[in-house]
Amino acid sequence: MGDSVRFKKKMENERVFEFLARLNHELDDVRSRVLSCWPLLSIREVFSKVRCEKSRKKVMLWEHLTFGPEASALVTRGPHARSRSRQSKRTYCEHCKKTGHSKDTCWTLHDKPTDWKPRQPNKAHSHQASIETQADKTPTKNH
């Protein structure tokens, strides 16, 4: 490895350490996860992880404040109560009028994260769909 490459990597690592050192104590867990990675993540990757953690904490705090302990009691009542509580917890964006996110995180107002990638299709659902398709094609005795 050349001197210039080593120097750039060292500067990048110093930026990561400075950034992590200035984080609030509420983000200690993400700081620990980042520091346990070797080689050290890039500043961009670290920033992305911190941003995700802050968003997660914000959503969890909002749900806790909005629904309180009563919402967690619904989970123990069975599958019907659980599905109803999930539907009522869906966030709604006042800007684009869609569910699943709030105006604070709406991508029509705020750009997507630079490291955003579309989700991979859920293999369980695609497998289930193919089974249903096969069942539909199976001839019945009545025909």
C-alpha positions in Angstrom: 0.0 0.0 0.0 1.4 3.4 -1.0 2.0 6.2 1.4 -0.7 8.4 -0.1 -3.3 5.6 0.3 -2.2 5.0 3.9 -2.4 8.7 4.7 -5.9 8.9 3.2 -7.1 5.9 5.2 -5.5 7.4 8.4 -7.3 10.7 7.8 -10.6 8.9 7.1 -10.2 6.9 10.4 -9.5 10.1 12.3 -12.7 11.7 10.9 -14.6 8.6 12.0 -13.1 8.7 15.5 -13.9 12.5 15.8 -17.4 12.0 14.6 -18.0 9.1 17.0 -16.5 11.0 19.9 -19.0 13.9 19.5 -22.1 11.7 19.4 -24.7 12.1 22.2 -24.6 9.4 24.9 -28.0 8.1 23.6 -26.1 6.7 20.6 -23.5 4.8 22.6 -24.8 1.5 21.2 -24.3 2.5 17.6 -20.9 3.9 18.5 -19.9 0.5 20.0 -21.1 -1.4 17.0 -19.1 0.8 14.6 -16.0 0.6 16.7 -16.3 -3.2 16.8 -16.0 -3.4 13.0 -12.6 -4.0 11.5 -11.5 -2.6 9.2 -13.1 0.6 10.4 -16.1 1.7 8.3 -15.9 4.8 6.1 -17.2 8.1 7.4 -20.1 7.8 5.0 -21.1 4.3 6.3 -20.8 5.5 9.9 -22.9 8.5 9.2 -25.5 6.3 7.6 -25.6 3.9 10.6 -26.0 6.8 13.0 -28.7 8.3 10.9 -30.6 5.0 10.8 -30.3 4.6 14.5 -31.5 8.1 15.2 -34.5 7.5 12.9 -35.3 4.2 14.7 -35.1 5.8 18.1 -37.3 8.7 16.9 -40.0 6.3 15.6 -39.8 4.1 18.8 -40.2 7.2 21.0 -43.1 8.4 18.9 -44.9 5.1 19.1 -44.3 4.9 22.9 -45.6 8.4 23.5 -48.6 7.9 21.1 -49.7 4.4 22.2 -48.2 4.0 25.6 -48.2 0.7 27.6 -51.8 -0.1 26.5 -50.6 -0.9 22.9 -48.1 -3.5 24.2 -50.9 -5.2 26.1 -52.8 -5.8 22.8 -49.9 -8.0 21.6 -50.7 -10.6 24.2 -54.4 -11.0 23.1 -53.8 -13.0 20.0 -53.4 -12.6 16.2 -56.5 -10.5 15.6 -55.7 -7.9 18.2 -52.1 -7.8 16.9 -53.1 -7.1 13.3 -55.5 -4.4 14.4 -52.8 -2.7 16.5 -50.4 -2.8 13.6 -52.9 -1.1 11.3 -53.5 1.6 13.8 -49.8 2.2 14.3 -49.1 2.9 10.5 -47.6 6.3 10.1 -49.2 8.6 7.6 -47.5 11.3 5.6 -49.5 14.6 5.4 -47.4 15.7 2.4 -47.8 12.8 -0.1 -50.9 11.2 1.6 -49.3 7.8 1.9 -48.8 5.4 4.8 -45.6 3.9 6.1 -43.7 7.1 6.7 -44.1 10.6 8.1 -43.6 14.1 6.6 -40.2 14.2 8.4 -38.9 11.3 6.4 -40.9 11.7 3.1 -38.6 11.2 0.1 -40.5 13.7 -2.0 -39.4 16.4 0.5 -36.1 14.9 1.6 -33.7 12.9 -0.7 -33.3 9.2 -0.2 -30.2 8.3 1.8 -27.1 8.0 -0.5 -26.6 4.3 0.5 -30.3 3.4 0.0 -31.0 0.1 -1.8 -34.4 -1.4 -2.7 -35.4 -4.3 -0.5 -35.0 -7.8 -1.8 -38.3 -9.6 -2.4 -39.2 -11.8 0.5 -38.5 -15.4 -0.5 -41.2 -16.8 1.8 -43.9 -14.7 0.0 -42.7 -15.6 -3.5 -42.5 -19.3 -2.6 -46.0 -19.1 -1.1 -47.3 -17.4 -4.2 -45.9 -20.1 -6.5 -47.6 -22.7 -4.3 -50.9 -20.9 -4.7 -50.4 -20.7 -8.4 -49.7 -24.4 -8.6 -52.8 -25.2 -6.5 -54.9 -23.1 -8.9 -53.6 -25.2 -11.9 -54.4 -28.6 -10.3 -57.4 -30.2 -12.0 -60.3 -31.1 -9.8 -62.4 -34.3 -10.0 -65.5 -32.3 -10.9 -64.2 -31.3 -14.4 
